């Protein structure tokens, strides 16, 4: 089975951090491509070793990524 999940990648210091908010799994890499690949590997490992109970408790069905305007200063 293939499942499409969200990957949020942001720069942190001299590398990148990738987060999958649906199951709260994160990874990192030196480039965006590497961070994404490492996150994919971490997710595959999570789904391979986690019990169905853990997957069900961590899996969020709806995740929304959007922008919010706020006044600064």
DSSP file (Angstrom, degrees, kcal/mol; ACC not computed):
  #  RESIDUE AA STRUCTURE BP1 BP2  ACC     N-H-->O    O-->H-N    N-H-->O    O-->H-N    TCO  KAPPA ALPHA  PHI   PSI    X-CA   Y-CA   Z-CA
    1    1 A X              0   0    0      0, 0.0     2,-0.4     0, 0.0     0, 0.0   0.000 360.0 360.0 360.0 142.3    0.0    0.0    0.0
    2    2 A X        -     0   0    0      2,-0.0     2,-0.4     0, 0.0     0, 0.0  -0.945 360.0-168.7-114.6 135.1    1.2    3.5   -0.8
    3    3 A X        -     0   0    0     -2,-0.4     2,-0.5     2,-0.0     0, 0.0  -0.986  16.6-137.6-125.5 131.9    0.1    6.5    1.4
    4    4 A X        +     0   0    0     -2,-0.4     2,-0.3     0, 0.0    -2,-0.0  -0.794  31.2 176.4 -90.6 125.6    0.6   10.1    0.5
    5    5 A X        -     0   0    0     -2,-0.5     2,-0.3    18,-0.0    15,-0.0  -0.778  30.8-100.3-124.7 167.3    1.8   12.2    3.4
    6    6 A X        -     0   0    0     -2,-0.3     2,-0.5     2,-0.0    16,-0.3  -0.696  26.8-164.2 -90.1 138.6    2.9   15.8    4.0
    7    7 A X        -     0   0    0     -2,-0.3     2,-0.6    13,-0.2    13,-0.2  -0.984   1.6-169.3-122.6 119.9    6.6   16.8    4.2
    8    8 A X  E     -A   19   0A   0     11,-3.0    11,-2.6    -2,-0.5     2,-0.5  -0.944  10.5-172.9-107.4 120.9    7.4   20.2    5.7
    9    9 A X  E     +A   18   0A   0     -2,-0.6     2,-0.3     9,-0.2     9,-0.2  -0.954   6.8 172.3-120.8 129.4   11.0   21.1    5.1
   10   10 A X  E     -A   17   0A   0      7,-2.5     7,-2.8    -2,-0.5     2,-0.2  -0.978  35.3-105.8-136.9 151.2   12.7   24.1    6.6
   11   11 A X  E     -A   16   0A   0     -2,-0.3     2,-0.4     5,-0.2     5,-0.3  -0.510  34.6-179.5 -72.5 137.0   16.3   25.4    6.8
   12   12 A X  E >   -A   15   0A   0      3,-2.7     3,-2.0    -2,-0.2     2,-0.2  -0.918  57.7 -53.0-142.2 113.8   17.9   25.1   10.2
   13   13 A X  T 3  S-     0   0    0     -2,-0.4    -2,-0.0     1,-0.3    -1,-0.0  -0.400 122.8 -16.8  55.1-119.2   21.5   26.4   10.7
   14   14 A X  T 3  S+     0   0    0     -2,-0.2    -1,-0.3    -3,-0.1     2,-0.2   0.153 133.7  37.5-103.0  19.9   23.5   24.8    7.9
   15   15 A X  E <  S-A   12   0A   0     -3,-2.0    -3,-2.7    -5,-0.0     2,-0.4  -0.698  80.9 -96.6-145.8-162.3   21.1   22.0    7.0
   16   16 A X  E     -AB  11  29A   0     13,-2.9    13,-2.1    -5,-0.3     2,-0.4  -0.976  17.8-150.8-132.7 143.2   17.4   21.2    6.6
   17   17 A X  E     -AB  10  28A   0     -7,-2.8    -7,-2.5    -2,-0.4     2,-0.4  -0.953  11.7-160.3-113.8 132.8   14.8   19.6    8.9
   18   18 A X  E     -AB   9  27A   0      9,-2.7     9,-2.5    -2,-0.4     2,-0.4  -0.946   8.8-172.9-115.9 133.6   11.9   17.6    7.4
   19   19 A X  E     -AB   8  26A   0    -11,-2.6   -11,-3.0    -2,-0.4     2,-0.7  -0.979  19.4-156.7-129.0 137.0    8.8   16.9    9.3
   20   20 A X  E >>> - B   0  25A   0      5,-3.0     5,-1.4    -2,-0.4     4,-1.2  -0.926  11.3-169.1-107.3 103.4    5.7   14.7    8.6
   21   21 A X  T 345S+     0   0    0     -2,-0.7    -1,-0.1     1,-0.2    39,-0.1   0.741  76.3  72.0 -68.8 -21.9    2.9   16.2   10.7
   22   22 A X  T 345S+     0   0    0    -16,-0.3    38,-2.4     1,-0.2    -1,-0.2   0.857 122.2  10.2 -61.9 -34.1    0.5   13.3   10.1
   23   23 A X  T <45S-     0   0    0     -3,-0.9    -1,-0.2    36,-0.2    -2,-0.2   0.306 102.3-116.5-126.8   6.0    2.6   11.0   12.3
   24   24 A X  T  <5 +     0   0    0     -4,-1.2     2,-0.4     1,-0.2    -3,-0.2   0.927  62.0 148.5  56.7  50.2    5.0   13.4   13.9
   25   25 A X  E   < -B   20   0A   0     -5,-1.4    -5,-3.0     2,-0.0     2,-0.3  -0.945  22.2-176.2-113.4 136.8    8.1   11.9   12.4
   26   26 A X  E     +B   19   0A   0     -2,-0.4     2,-0.3    -7,-0.2    -7,-0.2  -0.904  11.5 166.5-132.3 159.0   11.1   14.1   11.5
   27   27 A X  E     -B   18   0A   0     -9,-2.5    -9,-2.7    -2,-0.3     2,-0.3  -0.875  17.1-142.5-153.0-175.4   14.5   13.7    9.9
   28   28 A X  E     +B   17   0A   0     -2,-0.3     2,-0.3   -11,-0.3   -11,-0.2  -0.939  14.1 174.9-150.3 170.0   17.2   16.0    8.6
   29   29 A X  E     -B   16   0A   0    -13,-2.1   -13,-2.9    -2,-0.3     6,-0.1  -0.977  44.0-105.7-169.0 169.6   19.8   16.4    5.8
   30   30 A X  S    S+     0   0    0     -2,-0.3     2,-0.3   -15,-0.2    -1,-0.1   0.737 105.2  28.3 -77.0 -23.5   22.4   18.7    4.3
   31   31 A X  S  > S-     0   0    0    -15,-0.1     4,-2.6     1,-0.1     5,-0.2  -0.844  87.0-108.4-130.1 166.8   20.1   19.6    1.4
   32   32 A X  H  > S+     0   0    0     -2,-0.3     4,-2.5     2,-0.2     5,-0.2   0.929 121.2  50.8 -60.6 -45.0   16.4   19.7    0.8
   33   33 A X  H  > S+     0   0    0      1,-0.2     4,-2.4     2,-0.2    -1,-0.2   0.909 112.0  46.2 -60.2 -43.6   16.6   16.6   -1.4
   34   34 A X  H  > S+     0   0    0      2,-0.2     4,-2.7     1,-0.2    -1,-0.2   0.899 111.7  50.9 -67.4 -40.9   18.6   14.7    1.3
   35   35 A X  H  X S+     0   0    0     -4,-2.6     4,-2.1     2,-0.2    -2,-0.2   0.903 112.1  48.0 -62.7 -40.7   16.2   15.8    4.1
   36   36 A X  H  X S+     0   0    0     -4,-2.5     4,-2.4     2,-0.2    -2,-0.2   0.920 112.9  47.3 -65.4 -44.6   13.2   14.6    2.0
   37   37 A X  H  X S+     0   0    0     -4,-2.4     4,-2.2     1,-0.2    -2,-0.2   0.898 112.6  49.4 -64.5 -40.4   14.9   11.3    1.3
   38   38 A X  H  X S+     0   0    0     -4,-2.7     4,-2.4     2,-0.2    -1,-0.2   0.867 110.3  50.8 -67.7 -35.9   15.8   10.8    4.9
   39   39 A X  H  X S+     0   0    0     -4,-2.1     4,-2.7     2,-0.2     5,-0.2   0.920 108.7  51.7 -65.8 -43.0   12.3   11.6    6.0
   40   40 A X  H  X S+     0   0    0     -4,-2.4     4,-2.4     1,-0.2    -2,-0.2   0.920 111.4  47.5 -58.6 -43.9   10.9    9.1    3.5
   41   41 A X  H  X S+     0   0    0     -4,-2.2     4,-2.3     2,-0.2    -1,-0.2   0.913 111.8  49.9 -63.8 -42.8   13.2    6.4    4.9
   42   42 A X  H  X S+     0   0    0     -4,-2.4     4,-2.4     1,-0.2    -2,-0.2   0.887 111.6  49.0 -63.9 -39.0   12.3    7.3    8.5
   43   43 A X  H  X S+     0   0    0     -4,-2.7     4,-2.7     2,-0.2     5,-0.2   0.918 110.0  50.2 -66.7 -43.5    8.6    7.1    7.6
   44   44 A X  H  X S+     0   0    0     -4,-2.4     4,-1.5     1,-0.2    -2,-0.2   0.906 112.5  47.7 -61.0 -40.9    9.0    3.7    5.9
   45   45 A X  H  X S+     0   0    0     -4,-2.3     4,-2.2     2,-0.2     5,-0.3   0.916 110.2  52.6 -65.7 -43.0   10.8    2.4    9.0
   46   46 A X  H  X S+     0   0    0     -4,-2.4     4,-2.7     1,-0.2    -2,-0.2   0.950 111.8  44.6 -56.6 -50.6    8.1    3.8   11.3
   47   47 A X  H  < S+     0   0    0     -4,-2.7    -1,-0.2     1,-0.2    -2,-0.2   0.768 113.1  53.6 -68.1 -24.4    5.4    2.0    9.4
   48   48 A X  H  < S+     0   0    0     -4,-1.5    -1,-0.2    -5,-0.2    -2,-0.2   0.884 121.9  25.2 -74.5 -39.3    7.4   -1.1    9.2
   49   49 A X  H  < S+     0   0    0     -4,-2.2    -2,-0.2    -3,-0.1    -3,-0.2   0.694  97.8  96.1-104.2 -21.0    8.1   -1.4   13.0
   50   50 A X  S  < S-     0   0    0     -4,-2.7     2,-0.1    -5,-0.3    -4,-0.0  -0.416  75.1-116.2 -73.8 145.9    5.2    0.4   14.7
   51   51 A X     >  -     0   0    0      1,-0.1     4,-2.5    -2,-0.1     5,-0.2  -0.366  25.8-112.2 -71.3 159.3    2.2   -1.5   15.9
   52   52 A X  H  > S+     0   0    0      1,-0.2     4,-2.6     2,-0.2     5,-0.2   0.855 119.5  56.9 -61.4 -33.9   -1.1   -0.8   14.3
   53   53 A X  H  > S+     0   0    0      2,-0.2     4,-2.0     1,-0.2    -1,-0.2   0.920 108.2  45.5 -62.7 -44.8   -2.2    0.7   17.6
   54   54 A X  H  > S+     0   0    0      2,-0.2     4,-1.8     1,-0.2     5,-0.2   0.916 112.7  50.8 -66.1 -42.6    0.6    3.2   17.6
   55   55 A X  H  X S+     0   0    0     -4,-2.5     4,-2.3     1,-0.2     3,-0.2   0.942 111.7  47.8 -59.1 -47.7    0.0    4.1   14.0
   56   56 A X  H  < S+     0   0    0     -4,-2.6    -1,-0.2     1,-0.2    -2,-0.2   0.863 112.0  49.5 -62.2 -36.9   -3.7    4.7   14.7
   57   57 A X  H  < S+     0   0    0     -4,-2.0    -1,-0.2     1,-0.2    -2,-0.2   0.791 119.8  36.3 -74.7 -26.7   -2.9    6.8   17.7
   58   58 A X  H  < S+     0   0    0     -4,-1.8     2,-0.5    -3,-0.2    -2,-0.2   0.687  90.7 100.8 -98.5 -20.9   -0.4    9.0   15.9
   59   59 A X     <  -     0   0    0     -4,-2.3     2,-0.5    -5,-0.2   -36,-0.2  -0.548  56.4-158.2 -76.7 116.8   -1.9    9.2   12.4
   60   60 A X        -     0   0    0    -38,-2.4     3,-0.1    -2,-0.5    -2,-0.0  -0.835   4.9-154.6 -93.5 124.7   -3.7   12.5   11.9
   61   61 A X  S    S+     0   0    0     -2,-0.5     2,-0.5     1,-0.2    -1,-0.1   0.822  77.6  39.5 -70.7 -32.5   -6.3   12.3    9.2
   62   62 A X        +     0   0    0    -40,-0.1     2,-0.4     2,-0.0    -1,-0.2  -0.976  60.0 170.7-127.3 126.3   -6.4   16.0    8.2
   63   63 A X        -     0   0    0     -2,-0.5     2,-0.5    -3,-0.1   -41,-0.1  -1.000  12.7-163.1-131.3 130.7   -3.4   18.3    8.0
   64   64 A X        -     0   0    0     -2,-0.4     2,-0.5     2,-0.0    -2,-0.0  -0.961   3.7-166.1-117.7 129.0   -3.6   21.8    6.6
   65   65 A X        +     0   0    0     -2,-0.5     2,-0.3     2,-0.0    -2,-0.0  -0.967  31.2 138.3-113.2 121.2   -0.6   23.8    5.5
   66   66 A X        -     0   0    0     -2,-0.5     2,-0.3     2,-0.0    -2,-0.0  -0.869  48.0-101.5-149.6 177.7   -1.4   27.5    4.9
   67   67 A X        -     0   0    0     -2,-0.3     2,-0.4     2,-0.0    -2,-0.0  -0.845  25.1-161.1-109.5 150.0   -0.1   31.0    5.5
   68   68 A X        -     0   0    0     -2,-0.3     2,-0.5     2,-0.0    -2,-0.0  -0.999  12.7-138.8-130.7 131.9   -1.2   33.4    8.2
   69   69 A X        +     0   0    0     -2,-0.4     2,-0.3     2,-0.0    -2,-0.0  -0.781  28.5 173.0 -90.5 130.6   -0.7   37.2    8.1
   70   70 A X        -     0   0    0     -2,-0.5     2,-0.4     2,-0.0    -2,-0.0  -0.978  35.0-111.8-135.0 149.6    0.3   38.7   11.4
   71   71 A X        -     0   0    0     -2,-0.3     2,-0.5     2,-0.0    -2,-0.0  -0.650  33.8-164.2 -77.6 132.8    1.4   42.2   12.4
   72   72 A X              0   0    0     -2,-0.4    -2,-0.0     1,-0.1    -1,-0.0  -0.980 360.0 360.0-123.3 128.6    5.0   42.3   13.5
   73   73 A X              0   0    0     -2,-0.5    -1,-0.1     0, 0.0    -2,-0.0   0.450 360.0 360.0  84.5 360.0    6.5   45.2   15.4
